[in-house]
Amino acid sequence: MYKFQVCAYTQTGESIAIVGSTPELGLWDITKCVHLRTSGDCYPKWWTDKKIDIQLSLELGAPKRVEYKYVRLDAKGRGQWEALGSNRWLPLKEQEQNSTIVVDDGVFGYLQPYPFGYIEEPAARIYGAKIR
């Protein structure tokens, strides 16, 4: 499972989405992109709300990575793709399929040399305590 996050400055009415080479990321079809969200206290950081279950294909010769880009959408849903020479990419590893990996892509329009991510820790639970 994966979550994605990126910093992106937008104008009123604009939003950020991710689209890529797998069905879970819309197969490069901008109308099937995954929308990210932000909030007033975290802006300009945008992130996926839900975990994205990108499946590792077991077919012989199938790619072991997913490629993607972020898109800035205007109020009418028209997209402006990141102006990168290459696509962003993420290696897919079978042993990581049971964890949730947060992919931190830095800044919209800037391609880091290598993907960066971390395993999301489950939220701490406090039993029997009253929080005020």
MIDREN-377200 format. One record per residue: residue number from 1; x, y, z of N, C-alpha, C in turn; residue in one letter; chain. Coordinates in steps of 0.05 Angstrom, whole numbers, padded with zeros to 5 digits. Layout:
    i     n.x     n.y     n.z    ca.x    ca.y    ca.z     c.x     c.y     c.z  aa  ch
  NUM       X       Y       Z       X       Y       Z       X       Y       Z   A   A
...
//
This chain:
    i     n.x     n.y     n.z    ca.x    ca.y    ca.z     c.x     c.y     c.z  aa  ch
    1   00017  -00023   00000   00000   00000   00000   00018   00025   00000   M   A
    2   00008   00045  -00014   00024   00070  -00016   00007   00094  -00011   Y   A
    3   00019   00115   00000   00008   00141   00002   00029   00160  -00011   K   A
    4   00020   00181  -00024   00038   00199  -00037   00035   00227  -00026   F   A
    5   00057   00242  -00025   00056   00270  -00017   00076   00287  -00032   Q   A
    6   00069   00312  -00037   00086   00330  -00052   00079   00359  -00043   V   A
    7   00098   00377  -00044   00093   00405  -00039   00088   00419  -00066   C   A
    8   00066   00433  -00067   00059   00447  -00092   00043   00472  -00085   A   A
    9   00052   00494  -00097   00037   00520  -00094   00016   00521  -00116   Y   A
   10  -00008   00529  -00108  -00030   00531  -00126  -00044   00557  -00123   T   A
   11  -00061   00564  -00143  -00078   00587  -00142  -00106   00578  -00132   Q   A
   12  -00122   00596  -00124  -00149   00590  -00116  -00164   00574  -00138   T   A
   13  -00176   00552  -00131  -00190   00535  -00150  -00174   00513  -00162   G   A
   14  -00147   00514  -00158  -00130   00493  -00169  -00126   00471  -00148   E   A
   15  -00119   00447  -00158  -00114   00425  -00140  -00091   00408  -00153   S   A
   16  -00082   00388  -00138  -00060   00371  -00147  -00071   00342  -00148   I   A
   17  -00062   00327  -00169  -00069   00299  -00172  -00045   00284  -00181   A   A
   18  -00047   00258  -00180  -00025   00240  -00189  -00037   00221  -00210   I   A
   19  -00021   00216  -00231  -00030   00198  -00252  -00005   00182  -00261   V   A
   20  -00010   00156  -00268   00014   00140  -00274   00008   00115  -00290   G   A
   21   00027   00097  -00289   00028   00074  -00308   00012   00050  -00299   S   A
   22  -00002   00051  -00276  -00017   00028  -00266  -00047   00035  -00266   T   A
   23  -00064   00015  -00266  -00093   00020  -00264  -00100   00037  -00239   P   A
   24  -00086   00032  -00217  -00092   00047  -00192  -00086   00076  -00194   E   A
   25  -00068   00084  -00213  -00061   00112  -00218  -00072   00122  -00244   L   A
   26  -00091   00108  -00256  -00105   00118  -00279  -00094   00111  -00307   G   A
   27  -00072   00096  -00308  -00061   00088  -00334  -00056   00112  -00352   L   A
   28  -00044   00133  -00341  -00037   00158  -00355  -00062   00173  -00365   W   A
   29  -00085   00166  -00357  -00110   00180  -00365  -00116   00200  -00344   D   A
   30  -00113   00226  -00350  -00117   00247  -00331  -00145   00248  -00319   I   A
   31  -00165   00237  -00334  -00192   00237  -00323  -00195   00215  -00302   T   A
   32  -00175   00197  -00299  -00176   00176  -00279  -00155   00180  -00257   K   A
   33  -00145   00204  -00255  -00123   00210  -00236  -00133   00207  -00207   C   A
   34  -00114   00206  -00189  -00120   00205  -00160  -00116   00233  -00149   V   A
   35  -00137   00245  -00138  -00135   00272  -00127  -00122   00272  -00100   H   A
   36  -00105   00292  -00096  -00092   00296  -00070  -00107   00318  -00055   L   A
   37  -00102   00320  -00029  -00116   00341  -00013  -00095   00356   00002   R   A
   38  -00103   00379   00012  -00086   00396   00029  -00104   00408   00051   T   A
   39  -00092   00422   00069  -00107   00436   00089  -00093   00462   00096   S   A
   40  -00108   00480   00108  -00097   00507   00114  -00072   00506   00131   G   A
   41  -00071   00487   00150  -00048   00486   00168  -00024   00470   00156   D   A
   42  -00028   00456   00134  -00006   00440   00121   00002   00450   00094   C   A
   43  -00014   00468   00082  -00007   00478   00055   00021   00490   00055   Y   A
   44   00037   00485   00035   00032   00475   00008   00035   00444   00005   P   A
   45   00035   00429   00027   00037   00400   00024   00010   00389   00016   K   A
   46   00010   00371  -00004  -00013   00357  -00015  -00008   00327  -00011   W   A
   47  -00028   00311  -00005  -00025   00283   00000  -00050   00267  -00008   W   A
   48  -00045   00241  -00013  -00068   00223  -00018  -00081   00217   00008   T   A
   49  -00107   00218   00009  -00123   00212   00033  -00123   00182   00039   D   A
   50  -00125   00166   00018  -00128   00137   00022  -00103   00123   00013   K   A
   51  -00100   00099   00023  -00077   00082   00015  -00083   00072  -00013   K   A
   52  -00063   00071  -00030  -00066   00062  -00058  -00053   00035  -00059   I   A
   53  -00068   00015  -00066  -00059  -00013  -00067  -00048  -00019  -00095   D   A
   54  -00023  -00012  -00100  -00011  -00017  -00126  -00001  -00046  -00126   I   A
   55  -00012  -00061  -00144  -00006  -00090  -00145   00020  -00096  -00161   Q   A
   56   00037  -00112  -00149   00061  -00121  -00163   00053  -00144  -00181   L   A
   57   00057  -00141  -00207   00050  -00162  -00226   00069  -00185  -00224   S   A
   58   00057  -00209  -00223   00073  -00233  -00221   00081  -00245  -00248   L   A
   59   00072  -00232  -00270   00078  -00241  -00297   00108  -00239  -00302   E   A
   60   00119  -00258  -00316   00147  -00258  -00323   00153  -00234  -00341   L   A
   61   00173  -00219  -00335   00180  -00196  -00351   00164  -00171  -00345   G   A
   62   00145  -00172  -00326   00130  -00148  -00319   00147  -00128  -00305   A   A
   63   00142  -00102  -00309   00159  -00082  -00296   00157  -00084  -00265   P   A
   64   00179  -00080  -00252   00179  -00081  -00222   00179  -00053  -00211   K   A
   65   00169  -00034  -00226   00167  -00006  -00216   00142   00007  -00229   R   A
   66   00133   00028  -00217   00111   00043  -00227   00122   00071  -00234   V   A
   67   00112   00083  -00256   00120   00110  -00264   00096   00128  -00261   E   A
   68   00101   00153  -00255   00079   00172  -00250   00088   00201  -00251   Y   A
   69   00069   00219  -00253   00074   00248  -00251   00051   00260  -00236   K   A
   70   00056   00284  -00225   00035   00299  -00213   00024   00319  -00233   Y   A
   71  -00001   00326  -00230  -00015   00344  -00248  -00028   00366  -00231   V   A
   72  -00025   00391  -00241  -00039   00413  -00228  -00065   00417  -00244   R   A
   73  -00088   00414  -00230  -00114   00416  -00243  -00127   00444  -00238   L   A
   74  -00139   00456  -00258  -00153   00481  -00254  -00181   00475  -00245   D   A
   75  -00197   00495  -00240  -00224   00492  -00230  -00242   00476  -00250   A   A
   76  -00235   00476  -00275  -00251   00461  -00295  -00240   00433  -00300   K   A
   77  -00219   00425  -00285  -00208   00398  -00288  -00187   00395  -00310   G   A
   78  -00179   00417  -00322  -00158   00416  -00342  -00131   00414  -00328   R   A
   79  -00114   00397  -00338  -00089   00392  -00324  -00064   00404  -00336   G   A
   80  -00045   00411  -00319  -00019   00420  -00327   00001   00399  -00315   Q   A
   81   00013   00384  -00333   00032   00363  -00324   00057   00375  -00313   W   A
   82   00070   00361  -00295   00097   00370  -00287   00115   00370  -00311   E   A
   83   00131   00391  -00313   00149   00394  -00336   00176   00381  -00329   A   A
   84   00176   00355  -00327   00200   00340  -00321   00208   00325  -00346   L   A
   85   00234   00321  -00350   00244   00305  -00373   00236   00276  -00370   G   A
   86   00238   00266  -00346   00232   00238  -00340   00208   00236  -00322   S   A
   87   00197   00212  -00321   00175   00207  -00302   00186   00202  -00275   N   A
   88   00170   00207  -00254   00177   00198  -00227   00174   00167  -00228   R   A
   89   00188   00153  -00210   00185   00124  -00210   00188   00114  -00181   W   A
   90   00177   00091  -00178   00177   00078  -00151   00182   00048  -00155   L   A
   91   00202   00037  -00142   00207   00008  -00144   00185  -00006  -00129   P   A
   92   00176  -00029  -00139   00156  -00045  -00126   00170  -00070  -00115   L   A
   93   00167  -00075  -00090   00180  -00098  -00077   00159  -00115  -00063   K   A
   94   00160  -00141  -00068   00140  -00159  -00056   00140  -00158  -00026   E   A
   95   00163  -00155  -00013   00163  -00156   00016   00151  -00130   00028   Q   A
   96   00147  -00109   00012   00135  -00085   00023   00105  -00083   00018   E   A
   97   00093  -00104   00008   00065  -00103   00001   00047  -00103   00026   Q   A
   98   00057  -00111   00049   00041  -00112   00074   00043  -00087   00090   N   A
   99   00060  -00068   00083   00064  -00043   00097   00052  -00021   00081   S   A
  100   00048   00002   00095   00040   00026   00081   00065   00044   00079   T   A
  101   00073   00050   00054   00096   00066   00049   00087   00094   00040   I   A
  102   00096   00114   00054   00090   00142   00047   00113   00151   00029   V   A
  103   00106   00158   00004   00126   00167  -00016   00126   00197  -00015   V   A
  104   00148   00209  -00006   00152   00238  -00004   00167   00247  -00028   D   A
  105   00153   00260  -00047   00165   00268  -00072   00176   00296  -00072   D   A
  106   00179   00308  -00049   00191   00335  -00048   00173   00356  -00059   G   A
  107   00181   00368  -00082   00167   00391  -00093   00157   00386  -00121   V   A
  108   00133   00395  -00127   00121   00393  -00154   00140   00406  -00174   F   A
  109   00146   00392  -00195   00163   00402  -00216   00193   00397  -00212   G   A
  110   00201   00386  -00189   00229   00379  -00184   00231   00349  -00180   Y   A
  111   00248   00336  -00197   00251   00308  -00196   00275   00301  -00179   L   A
  112   00270   00287  -00156   00292   00278  -00139   00307   00255  -00154   Q   A
  113   00333   00252  -00149   00348   00231  -00163   00338   00203  -00157   P   A
  114   00328   00198  -00133   00318   00172  -00125   00292   00176  -00109   Y   A
  115   00274   00156  -00111   00250   00158  -00095   00257   00158  -00065   P   A
  116   00241   00173  -00050   00244   00173  -00021   00218   00167  -00008   F   A
  117   00218   00149   00012   00194   00142   00026   00200   00131   00053   G   A
  118   00179   00127   00068   00182   00115   00095   00158   00099   00101   Y   A
  119   00161   00080   00119   00139   00063   00127   00122   00078   00148   I   A
  120   00096   00080   00142   00077   00094   00160   00073   00077   00185   E   A
  121   00078   00089   00207   00073   00076   00233   00043   00078   00240   E   A
  122   00031   00057   00251   00004   00059   00260   00001   00080   00282   P   A
  123  -00022   00094   00282  -00027   00114   00303  -00027   00101   00330   A   A
  124  -00015   00115   00349  -00014   00105   00377  -00042   00105   00388   A   A
  125  -00049   00085   00404  -00075   00084   00416  -00072   00086   00446   R   A
  126  -00089   00101   00458  -00089   00104   00487  -00115   00093   00497   I   A
  127  -00113   00071   00512  -00137   00058   00522  -00143   00067   00551   Y   A
  128  -00168   00074   00556  -00176   00081   00583  -00168   00109   00592   G   A
  129  -00155   00124   00575  -00146   00151   00582  -00166   00171   00571   A   A
  130  -00171   00191   00586  -00189   00212   00577  -00172   00235   00567   K   A
  131  -00175   00242   00542  -00159   00264   00530  -00176   00289   00530   I   A
  132  -00164   00310   00541  -00178   00336   00542  -00165   00356   00524   R   A
//
